[in-house]
Amino acid sequence: MLLSPRLRSVSVLTFLLVLLVFSGCGSSEKSNATGNESPISGAPRTVSESTSLAPLIVTPREPAVPFKGSNGKYIASYELQLLNPTPLTITPTRVVISAPDGKTVETLSGKQVAAAMALPGKRTGVSELTESQVVTLYLSPEFDDIDAVPDKLEHVVTVTAPPLPEQGVPSEPVAVDVEKDVSPPVLGPPLEAGSGYLAADSCCDSDRHRRALLPIDNNQWLAQRFAVDWEQLDASGRTVRKGADASKSANYTIYGKQAIAASDGTVESVVDGLPDQEPGALPESSTLPEADGNNVVIDLGDGLFMLYAHLKSGSLKVKQGDKVERGDPIGLVGNSGNTSAPHLHFHVMDGPSALTSEGVPYVIDSFEIGGVIPSNEIFEKLENTSKVIPVEASPFDGAHTDEMPLNLDVVTFG
């Protein structure tokens, strides 16, 4: 039932009064109150001087597994869900990430916070949470070495709303476990030897994969958390041959390149027979089972699987149950499924489903970087054209070992 404006204003006023009372000094009755054991969880329920109503509920989604990126940093990439349980429209203004010893790891404020949040089904930033709204906060703090990564990361999110104190109200501290004892799998390249390969939409500042949180089967899944769309520039820096028709898949530099097994494993599943899409835009309709197009899932063991998606119909060299060794041909890069340009979508996940699993970080044992595209905006503007895409020198140019290529790196595989 919708509240009338008068009742809604009473509801807001009631919440504010209770919030201010419970977040203030309190009374002697409050300070003397005690709690009982919860009959469900067994957790103690207590009321003390510090008890207050929460203007924001913060919940971690998954533990973080740190990995080494091609920028030389160790990255812990994870998410928090933020729920506004109030009748107010609130604005998260500050996020402080700290180690258990209290040392600040990273602080986001203002527009940085807004840019790091997204509504369900959306991937762009959002600045406010209206009544009962939920957003996901995407975080990727970096560390100089693995020893600097704490076992837990603690978070306090400060929110404001016009009736609340000007300095805002902080959330309760919320910790995310960091699984430092888990080593990301070390893989070989997923593509045949070559240069000009582009790690498009890789971790951690592209929203296409990083924020692909899917609501399926009464849960939310982020299988693509560490996915890469491998495209390729020719010697002139084009994804499409000079003067060629960008609406034809065969004119793309990456099209028809050989995808290879990045590790030994067993073929878990194979989908073949789906046609290439016309490049330039996502297909108007695409079902979940067809989203990855022609694809291969390989079981790596230890509960990990790798996905090769959008392959060319009829080019697949493996079938379910096959044993593959590193370097074996898998299939040719195509443009099948939910895709707007030929590319190889590759990621590692903690289950055999490319949709209902969680993305897992991995590293590639050997590659070279030969520049970087300056921004996502530049790449997206020129991706489906035969124009030269600018590539700048990167401070990380050269040989790399056991690292993940990061977003827009231009890579050579030997």
C-alpha positions in Angstrom: 0.0 0.0 0.0 1.4 3.4 -0.9 1.7 5.9 1.9 0.0 9.3 1.6 2.4 12.3 1.6 1.4 13.1 5.2 2.0 9.5 6.4 5.3 9.4 4.5 6.5 12.5 6.2 5.5 11.1 9.6 7.4 7.9 8.7 10.5 9.9 7.8 10.2 12.0 10.9 9.8 9.0 13.1 12.9 7.4 11.6 15.0 10.5 12.1 13.9 10.9 15.7 14.8 7.3 16.5 18.1 7.5 14.7 19.1 10.7 16.6 18.1 9.2 19.9 19.9 6.0 19.4 23.0 7.6 17.9 23.1 10.2 20.7 24.1 9.8 24.4 21.1 7.7 25.2 19.4 7.2 28.6 20.2 5.2 31.7 17.6 2.7 30.7 19.3 2.2 27.4 22.7 1.8 28.9 21.4 -0.8 31.4 19.6 -2.9 28.9 20.9 -6.4 28.2 20.2 -8.9 25.4 19.2 -12.5 25.1 20.5 -15.4 23.0 18.9 -15.4 19.6 16.8 -18.6 19.2 17.8 -18.8 15.5 21.4 -17.8 15.2 22.6 -18.1 18.7 24.2 -14.6 18.4 23.8 -12.4 21.4 21.3 -9.5 21.1 22.5 -6.5 23.2 21.6 -2.9 23.4 24.4 -0.6 24.6 25.5 3.0 24.5 26.9 2.5 21.0 23.7 0.9 19.6 22.1 2.9 16.8 19.8 2.5 13.9 21.7 1.9 10.7 21.2 4.3 7.8 23.0 1.9 5.6 23.5 -1.9 5.7 26.8 -3.1 4.1 27.3 -6.7 3.1 30.3 -8.3 1.4 29.6 -10.6 -1.6 32.7 -12.8 -1.8 36.1 -13.1 -0.2 38.9 -11.4 -2.2 41.7 -13.4 -3.8 44.7 -11.1 -4.5 46.6 -11.5 -7.8 49.4 -9.7 -9.5 48.5 -7.4 -12.4 50.6 -6.2 -15.3 51.1 -2.9 -13.4 53.2 -4.8 -10.9 50.6 -4.3 -8.1 48.8 -6.9 -6.2 45.1 -6.4 -6.6 42.2 -7.5 -4.4 39.0 -7.1 -6.5 35.7 -7.6 -4.8 32.2 -6.1 -4.1 30.1 -4.9 -1.3 26.3 -4.6 -1.4 24.8 -1.4 0.1 21.1 -1.4 1.2 19.3 1.8 2.2 16.8 0.5 4.9 15.5 4.0 5.5 12.7 6.2 4.1 15.3 8.7 3.1 17.2 9.3 -0.1 20.8 8.9 1.0 24.1 9.7 -0.7 27.2 7.7 0.1 30.0 10.3 0.2 33.0 8.4 1.6 34.4 4.9 1.7 37.4 4.1 3.9 39.2 0.8 3.4 41.6 -0.1 6.2 43.7 -3.0 7.5 42.8 -4.6 10.8 45.6 -2.5 12.5 43.7 0.6 11.5 46.0 1.7 8.7 44.1 3.3 5.8 44.5 1.3 2.6 42.3 3.5 0.3 39.8 6.3 0.6 37.1 7.1 -2.0 35.1 10.3 -1.7 32.5 12.2 -3.7 32.5 11.4 -7.4 34.8 8.4 -6.8 32.2 6.7 -4.6 29.4 7.4 -7.2 31.6 6.0 -10.0 32.3 2.8 -8.0 28.6 2.0 -7.5 26.0 0.5 -9.8 22.3 -0.4 -9.5 21.1 -4.0 -10.2 21.1 -4.5 -13.9 23.1 -1.4 -14.5 26.9 -0.9 -15.0 27.3 2.8 -14.8 27.7 4.9 -11.6 25.0 6.1 -9.4 25.2 8.8 -6.7 22.1 8.2 -4.5 20.1 5.4 -2.9 16.4 6.0 -2.7 14.2 4.3 -0.1 14.9 0.5 0.2 17.3 0.6 -2.8 20.3 -1.7 -3.2 23.5 -0.9 -5.1 26.7 -2.8 -5.6 30.0 -1.1 -4.7 32.9 -2.4 -6.8 36.4 -2.1 -5.2 39.9 -3.0 -6.3 42.5 -1.8 -3.9 46.2 -2.3 -4.9 49.3 -3.1 -2.9 53.0 -2.9 -3.7 53.7 -6.5 -2.7 51.9 -9.6 -1.4 53.2 -9.1 2.1 51.4 -5.7 2.2 48.0 -7.3 1.5 46.2 -7.8 4.9 44.2 -10.9 5.7 41.1 -8.7 6.1 40.0 -5.4 4.6 37.6 -3.3 6.8 35.2 -0.8 5.4 33.2 2.2 6.7 30.8 3.9 4.3 29.6 7.4 5.3 26.2 8.6 4.0 24.4 11.9 4.1 20.8 13.0 3.6 19.4 16.5 4.0 17.9 15.8 7.5 21.1 14.0 8.8 24.1 15.7 10.4 26.1 17.6 7.8 29.2 15.4 8.4 27.1 12.3 7.6 26.6 9.1 9.4 29.1 6.2 9.1 28.1 2.6 8.6 29.2 -0.1 11.0 32.7 -1.4 10.1 32.4 -4.4 7.7 35.3 -6.8 6.9 36.0 -8.7 3.8 38.2 -11.8 4.1 41.3 -11.8 1.9 42.4 -15.4 0.9 46.1 -14.9 0.6 46.7 -18.6 0.9 44.8 -19.2 -2.4 47.1 -18.9 -5.4 45.5 -17.8 -8.7 46.0 -20.5 -11.4 49.0 -19.9 -13.7 48.0 -20.3 -17.3 49.6 -20.0 -20.7 48.1 -17.7 -23.4 44.6 -18.5 -24.7 45.6 -17.6 -28.3 48.2 -18.7 -30.8 51.5 -16.8 -30.9 51.1 -13.3 -32.2 51.3 -9.6 -31.5 48.8 -6.7 -31.2 46.4 -8.7 -29.0 44.3 -6.3 -27.0 43.1 -7.1 -23.4 39.8 -5.3 -23.9 37.5 -4.9 -20.9 40.0 -6.6 -18.6 40.2 -5.9 -14.9 39.7 -3.5 -13.2 38.4 -0.2 -14.7 36.1 -1.4 -17.4 32.5 -2.0 -16.4 31.5 -4.4 -19.2 32.8 -7.5 -17.4 33.6 -6.2 -13.9 30.0 -5.2 -13.3 28.2 -8.0 -15.2 26.4 -9.1 -12.1 23.6 -11.5 -13.3 20.4 -12.4 -11.4 19.9 -16.1 -12.2 18.1 -18.9 -10.3 17.4 -16.8 -7.2 20.9 -15.6 -6.8 23.4 -13.1 -8.2 26.5 -14.3 -10.1 29.6 -12.5 -11.3 31.3 -15.1 -13.5 32.9 -12.4 -15.7 34.7 -10.6 -12.8 38.1 -11.2 -14.4 37.1 -11.8 -18.0 39.1 -10.4 -21.0 37.7 -9.8 -24.5 40.8 -10.5 -26.6 40.8 -8.4 -29.8 43.7 -7.6 -32.1 45.3 -4.6 -33.7 47.1 -5.0 -37.1 50.5 -3.5 -37.7 48.9 -0.2 -38.4 46.8 -0.2 -35.2 43.4 -1.2 -36.7 40.9 -3.7 -35.5 39.4 -3.7 -39.0 41.5 -3.8 -42.2 42.1 -0.4 -43.8 39.2 0.6 -46.0 37.3 -2.7 -45.2 33.6 -3.0 -44.3 33.4 -3.1 -40.5 30.0 -4.8 -40.7 31.7 -8.0 -42.0 33.3 -10.2 -39.3 35.9 -11.6 -41.6 37.5 -8.1 -42.0 38.5 -7.9 -38.3 42.1 -8.6 -37.4 41.3 -11.1 -34.7 38.7 -13.1 -36.8 39.8 -16.7 -37.5 42.8 -16.7 -35.1 43.4 -19.9 -33.3 42.3 -20.2 -29.7 44.4 -22.7 -27.8 44.3 -24.5 -24.5 45.8 -22.2 -21.8 46.4 -25.3 -19.6 46.0 -29.0 -19.4 42.4 -30.1 -18.6 39.3 -32.0 -19.6 36.6 -30.6 -21.9 33.5 -30.1 -19.8 31.1 -28.8 -22.4 30.9 -27.7 -26.0 28.4 -25.6 -27.9 28.7 -25.3 -31.7 26.5 -24.4 -34.7 25.5 -20.8 -33.8 26.1 -18.3 -36.6 28.3 -15.2 -36.5 26.5 -11.9 -35.6 26.8 -8.8 -37.7 29.4 -6.5 -36.0 28.6 -3.0 -34.9 25.9 -3.6 -32.2 24.7 -6.3 -29.9 22.0 -8.6 -31.4 18.5 -7.4 -30.7 17.5 -10.6 -29.0 19.8 -13.1 -27.3 18.8 -15.9 -25.0 20.9 -16.8 -21.9 21.9 -20.3 -23.4 23.1 -18.5 -26.5 24.9 -15.6 -24.9 28.4 -17.1 -25.1 27.8 -18.3 -28.7 29.9 -21.3 -29.8 31.9 -22.0 -26.7 34.1 -24.5 -24.8 34.4 -25.0 -21.1 37.5 -26.8 -19.8 37.8 -28.3 -16.4 41.2 -27.4 -14.9 40.7 -29.4 -11.7 40.4 -28.2 -8.1 37.0 -26.8 -8.9 38.1 -24.3 -11.6 37.0 -24.0 -15.2 38.0 -21.8 -18.1 35.6 -20.5 -20.8 36.3 -19.8 -24.5 33.3 -17.9 -26.0 32.1 -16.5 -29.3 34.0 -19.0 -31.4 33.4 -19.5 -35.2 30.8 -22.1 -36.1 32.3 -25.4 -37.3 35.8 -24.6 -36.2 35.8 -26.3 -32.8 38.5 -29.0 -32.5 37.3 -30.6 -29.2 34.3 -32.5 -27.9 33.0 -33.2 -24.4 35.3 -35.5 -22.4 38.4 -34.8 -24.5 41.7 -34.4 -22.6 43.6 -31.4 -23.8 47.1 -30.3 -23.2 48.4 -26.7 -23.1 48.7 -25.3 -26.6 46.2 -27.7 -28.2 43.8 -26.0 -30.7 40.3 -25.3 -29.3 38.6 -23.4 -32.2 38.8 -20.2 -34.2 37.8 -16.8 -33.0 34.4 -15.8 -34.3 31.5 -13.5 -33.5 28.7 -15.8 -32.3 26.4 -15.1 -29.4 25.8 -11.8 -27.6 28.7 -9.8 -29.1 29.2 -6.7 -31.2 32.6 -7.4 -32.6 34.7 -10.5 -33.2 36.8 -11.4 -30.2 37.7 -14.2 -27.8 36.0 -13.9 -24.5 38.1 -15.8 -21.9 37.7 -16.2 -18.2 38.2 -18.6 -15.3 35.4 -19.5 -12.9 34.6 -21.6 -9.9 32.0 -23.8 -11.6 31.1 -25.4 -15.0 28.4 -22.8 -15.9 29.5 -19.7 -17.6 26.6 -17.9 -16.0 26.0 -19.3 -12.5 29.5 -19.2 -11.1 31.9 -16.7 -9.7 34.9 -15.3 -11.6 38.3 -16.3 -10.3 41.6 -14.3 -10.9 44.4 -16.0 -12.9 47.8 -15.0 -14.3 49.5 -15.7 -17.6 53.0 -17.1 -17.2 54.7 -15.2 -20.1 53.7 -12.2 -22.3 55.0 -8.9 -23.5 53.3 -5.5 -23.3 53.8 -3.1 -26.2 51.7 -0.1 -25.3 48.3 0.7 -24.0 45.1 2.3 -25.5 44.6 5.6 -23.6 41.0 5.1 -22.5 37.8 2.9 -22.8 36.1 5.8 -24.5 38.6 6.0 -27.3 38.6 2.3 -27.8 34.8 2.0 -27.9 34.5 4.8 -30.4 37.0 3.2 -32.8 36.5 -0.5 -32.2 34.1 -1.1 -35.0 35.8 1.1 -37.6 38.8 0.7 -39.8 40.4 3.8 -38.3 43.8 3.7 -36.5 43.4 3.3 -32.7 46.0 5.3 -30.8 48.4 3.3 -28.7 50.6 5.0 -26.1 53.8 3.8 -24.6 53.1 2.2 -21.2 55.4 2.4 -18.2 54.9 -1.4 -18.1 56.1 -2.1 -21.6 58.3 -5.2 -21.8 58.3 -8.8 -20.6 55.9 -10.0 -17.9 55.8 -13.2 -15.9 52.9 -14.6 -13.9 50.7 -11.5 -14.1 47.2 -10.7 -15.5 47.1 -8.3 -18.5 45.1 -5.3 -17.4 42.5 -3.3 -19.3 43.6 -2.1 -22.7 47.1 -3.5 -22.6 48.5 -4.4 -26.0 50.0 -7.8 -25.7 52.4 -10.2 -27.6 52.2 -13.9 -27.0 55.3 -15.9 -27.9 
